[in-house]
Amino acid sequence: MPSQKPSYVLVTGATGFIGAHVVDNLLARGFSVRGSTRSKQKGDQMKAARPQYASKLDFVVVEDFTQIGVFDSVMDGIDAVIHVASPFFYDTTNNEQELILPAINGVRSILSASAKSGSKVQRLVMTSSFASVVSPSSTPAPEFTYTAANWNPLTYEEAIDPKSDSVTAYRGSKKFAELAAWEFVKEEKTKFDLVTLCPPMVFGPVVHPVPTVQQLNESNMMLWGVAAGVDPLPVTRVPGWIDARDLAEVHVQALLTPEAGGKRFVAASPEPFSYEYAADIIRDEFDWAKETVTTNYKMSEKPSASYGIDGETVARELGVKYRPFKETVIDLVRQIRGLTI
């Protein structure tokens, strides 16, 4: 448990969709932030877009965060870490070498740097995924609720099997990277404690450098596709979601709440979503969308989930309030529409 409030936070993946929101949340609270990024250009762009925080924000380029030792030289003065960076590829040819081992090694890299002699790090908050929680091969009863106590039952052998698709490999990468983090903290008896967060789909406006629609993150690209007229609509595989701004708040509250240390949280809105519901919202809210959004679907009411996801523990223990899905959709679509006209 942190003995005092941190002041200088390292955020990995700081120029990405979630990481940039975390950076902004920290800066707004008065923290100094060091962001790690693969791209110096994106770091420069983010800093230039925040001139009021020039003295509070710096970036370091870490081109390959999966290599042990790459973070050792960037920890000076850092007393807390929010680890967001993670490999995310769906076009892998070798599941273990291209996705699973890089995810595990990335976690070990940042944890080993945080555990070095002389490190001031008191807490590390890590972005995991609902993919490490949910069991995709079974359909739970309607009254079942996934909580932080649940783990995806996927085995390592199944995840690395050449016959397994890239989605299965991705789920394995999130599970085994998170397990590696918990094992490291236990085995190394680290001075810092660990908090892991397991969000499902993440939507919302972007605050990181996105010059074109084509460079949107995967989840927002799917939502924008609904606005742009994709037909048929994407399949809603998991009914859970969270707004990126709320997820950033969860990260920071997990960092600052003493009692959160050593815990795992599922960060998810209590309101289920579907792409059909998104289509209804977009067509109702934007006149131009009446000509683009497909009507080739049926939905008579708001979506209902086939199972529950425990986002209430986050709300209760970390004091986070969730935005409604309608607000998230409107804010994103309005922003992205501005990039296209």
Number of C-alpha atoms within 10 A of each C-alpha: 17 19 8 10 13 19 14 23 26 27 27 29 23 30 30 22 24 26 28 25 24 29 29 22 18 22 18 11 9 13 18 22 26 23 25 27 24 19 15 16 13 19 23 14 14 22 18 12 14 13 11 11 18 12 10 17 22 17 23 19 18 19 13 13 26 22 16 17 14 17 22 16 9 18 22 12 14 20 22 27 27 27 24 23 25 21 18 16 13 14 12 16 12 14 26 21 12 17 27 25 18 21 28 22 18 23 27 23 19 25 25 19 19 26 20 14 9 9 18 19 26 24 29 26 27 25 21 28 22 30 23 26 23 23 17 15 9 7 10 15 10 10 8 12 14 18 21 21 10 14 16 18 14 19 12 15 11 14 25 22 15 14 10 13 17 20 16 19 27 23 23 28 31 27 28 23 23 24 16 18 22 17 13 17 19 12 8 11 11 18 18 22 21 25 22 27 25 24 25 23 20 21 26 24 20 21 19 22 19 17 9 10 14 9 10 19 16 15 14 22 17 17 23 23 18 26 27 17 17 15 13 11 21 14 9 11 9 18 22 25 25 26 25 25 23 22 27 20 22 23 27 19 18 29 29 19 15 16 13 22 21 17 15 22 26 25 32 29 27 20 20 22 23 23 18 24 19 23 26 20 18 25 19 12 16 14 10 13 19 17 13 15 21 20 17 9 11 8 12 8 9 14 15 12 16 16 17 20 25 18 25 20 16 23 17 10 14 22 14 18 14 20 16 15 21 15 12 19 25 17 14 17 24 15 14 20 14 8 12 8 5
